[in-house]
Amino acid sequence: MKEIDLNRIQEIFVTSATDIGLKILAAIALWVIGRWLIGVALSVIRKGVEQQKLDPTILRYVGSVVSVTLNILLVVGILGYFGIQTTSFAALIATAGVAIGAAWAGLLSNFAAGVFVIVLRPFKVGDFITAGGVTGTVREIGLFSSIIYTPDNIATMIGNTKILGDTIQNFSHSPYRRVDLKCQLSSAADQNAAMALLREKIAAIPNVLQDPAVEVNILECNVVGPVLAVRPYCSNNDYWQVYFESNRVMSDALAAGFPAPMASQNMIVKQT
């Protein structure tokens, strides 16, 4: 009798293990095939949207929405294949606790902010902006966060809620921008001659715009002498080239013919 029971138990175990193993293999196959089909669908949608010549920002956002939606449906389908009631599973997640609820609230907030960024269009992919305390070029506007590459080529991901809730500066919105520089003069220097010389030399720098013209004026005075505000204008793509070239030109132009700015102090010694 005991031998019969052991054989029966062994048969049930083998049958169950085989059934579970087949289901796991089928789930893996469904995942692989599903991911491949999602990739094909995204490729078709991407080509269709590109033919409409839509903005790259909208293109990437639509791709993100479709990708996330299809992956969720794939996971739900696999869970249903295993016999898991997805409605009960969703209810379990909804009541998992305050921490999960707060996390989802943050995700939904970032998602809603991303939608407003797309609708209001304060910037688009490729713009050079300052948002959420980060300055750089926008590479991607995602469902929940956006990616900004800083000038030193560091990818920085910022939540869309923080971007929309903070001040946004879009340097690419206008066709040109101003380069703000300072130049220290000696109190013994001819300030009018120095300003005229800098206007001429900096205006000759490649990619400096003639309209608006280069501005050179006295910004302030200190113990060394007057401080000049030097402000050439250029296109956004030429900003750093004009910035560094202007500094070089100021140094070279004033080195010949103008006294070097030096701080000096007069000391009076009284003997008693």
Secondary structure as UniProt FT lines:
FT   HELIX           2..51
FT   TURN            52..53
FT   HELIX           56..81
FT   TURN            82..83
FT   HELIX           86..94
FT   HELIX           98..120
FT   TURN            125..126
FT   STRAND          128..131
FT   TURN            132..133
FT   STRAND          134..141
FT   STRAND          145..149
FT   TURN            151..152
FT   STRAND          155..159
FT   HELIX           160..165
FT   STRAND          169..170
FT   TURN            171..172
FT   STRAND          176..178
FT   STRAND          181..184
FT   TURN            187..188
FT   HELIX           191..203
FT   TURN            206..207
FT   STRAND          215..221
FT   STRAND          226..231
FT   STRAND          233..235
FT   HELIX           236..238
FT   HELIX           239..255
FT   TURN            256..257
//
